Amino acid sequence: MADRVVLAYSGSLGTAVAIGWLRDVTGKDVVALTVDVGQGGEDTGVLRQRALDCGAVDSVVIDAKDEFADDHLVPALKANALYQKRYPLVSALSRPLIAKHLALTAKQLGADTVAHGCTGVGNDQVRFEAAVAAVAPELTSVAPVRDLALTPEQAVAYATEHGLPVGQPDGPDTIDQNLWGRAVETAPLEDPWTAPAEDLYALTQDPTVPRDADEVTITFEQGVPVAIDGQRFSALRIVQELNALAGKHGVGRVDVVEDRLVGIKSREVYEAPAAVALITAHEELENLTLERDVLRYKRRVEAEWADLVYDGLWFSGLKRSLDAFVDHTQLHVTGDVRLQLHGGRAVVTGRRSSQSLYDYELATNDTADQSQAKGFVDIWSRPSRIAARRDRAN
């Protein structure tokens, strides 16, 4: 039905008003789509009914939490994905999944247009539309806030005029949350000198409050976390459990000035307890099980992988190729890592693996054969010695 628009609906004032706004401007019926990636908040049934009450001809809710954990968070963990070495890609990882379901729902319904609630100054507009273009290039993407000049004041006026049940008005803060963490933008933090207030945080407790440390052992099989303290769980459950446990100790707070895809620097505050704990553990297990050259090269690939995902290129050919490399590196990343969680930090206190490359007999000074070391050092230093002689002569 080409006379329909499928809207990525979050329940916010902007997306609620967009239902009627899109209908009025485009003349098309609107189908609201909510994809549950662990964002919490209101019950999805409540959101579905509100979308219908706001004028949607249908409201679709998809529970994608397991899919998000298995197909997006696990690959990110295998890649130790941190944008600019700090940001665990909280929002960036969810957008291609939401966009995929947006495009697939539109194709299933025969719609020719999809819509989202992004502004023209953020990264998400690119992530949504690049993903839709890759999944269903025949679809048209529109953004009411950006394309139809829907300002917050107009949204409130429209809702009031039409008596829309939009729930609580959008507050001054912009918050995005999913299984992997929480991102917060608020006016006071636009000054990069301003410290975040403690009440800004919701997933992590104050790390300065005295409390006893917790220890947790995470088991990995080929780079995938499969158990906590010997008890096997799904990837979804492991992320949920570690969000609670690491969050209790304030692990995963990230305050960073990052370079947005749209060409501006932005102050961002994130909470990602499970992400930070898991990446810390996974990196250390790789240190134990990967050869030096593979490990060094993989660290460069990880940065490229994170950049691609941040830039909205989840479905790109280069990312697929990097995925193949990363997956191959994980064949021997199997074992246990013990973490101590305390005072805002996840500290590795032990690691073990049947695939370990660590050899005690080679590592200890007591028994190691040192007889060949002098010759090795001499040969290794030879290029430096030759170059030094040349430079001195000049």
Phi, psi and omega in degrees: 000096185293353180268023179238151172241134174259119185255130171289108191250122180255347184094356177292164178304317183298315181285331177294313179293329182299335180301305179289323181298314178297317179299316183292320186277320185264341183077011182256151171289152184244130172254124180270132179239122175247125179250118182275108177246026178087026182285345180069207181081217185290153176301138182297332176295321177295317179297319181299314181294322180296321178299318177296319180293335178277357174115003177292141178282341176202156179224120184250132177240127180242123175275105184245021185297313179294318178298318179298315181295312186286318190261349181235312182286319179297313175301323178295321178293316178303327181270002184046048194286115176223114178288130184052035175065010184228318191267121182282018173064039184308300182285320186299329181286331183277332187298315180295329178290314178299316181296322178300312179292329176298313181292316181295322178295318179298317179295320179297324181272354182077018178282155180249001185222141171237160182218154176219169186258022184283154174273180180265010183244000183248178181280332191295330177303320180291315183298315179297310189284327175293322179291316178299318180298326181283325183277320183215080186297345181281348183278151173260136178252134175231155180225104184305317182297319182275311189275330184252013176055046180273096180280162177303321180295319178293323179297315179296316181296319180295316180297319180293315182298323184262002179060041184282136178278076187269001179074209181291133176299153177299134179279183181287343181267146172255118185234130174234130184222145172207191182301327187277347178155199188218134179243135184230130169238131180213151188306315181302330183279357175293342169270111185294351177275342184283129179282142177295136175287150183297328181286000175289334188268145180231331182266342185235139176273160183302116183288348181274350179284127182299132175201155180291145178290155172244145172247141180218139178249125182251129179257133178243145170233114183049046175085354183258127176290128185234347183204152172237123181050040176084354180260122185282138179221164170290164177301320178302311183294322179298316178298316180297316181295317182285331173302317180289313186289312179288325178298327178303330182257011178073018179286139172100013175279130182229120177241112192215147167262115185244159178267111179288154177300328184278009169095015178236157172271143186222136174276125182229143174238128182234155168234124181212070185299309181294319182300312182293318180296315182292317179296319177302314180292317183295316178301320182290325176293324175297321178302330182276332193242348182257143175296154185303314184292322177296316182297316180297316181291321181298323179299326176288320178297322180302318180296319178294319179300314180296319179298316180299315181292317178301322183276007174083018184253043180302321184265016183283158178296321180297318179296321178299321179292319178295324176302318181297319178295312182300315180301321180294325180292343186270001186302328183248009181275072183231132180156194184240143174230129177261129180245141167257126181254118184189137172058037177083007184233148170247110187247127178287126178243357178189150178209144179207150182198140173290345180258013185298142173261003179281127181240112184300320183296329178276332186278331185276141178288343185290324187238352185295139177280113184258006189293333183265358186294318184299314179296320179299313182298321180297313179294318180298325183275351187302314179301321179293320181294317180295317180294321180297319178297316178299312183296322180293323181293330180275000000 
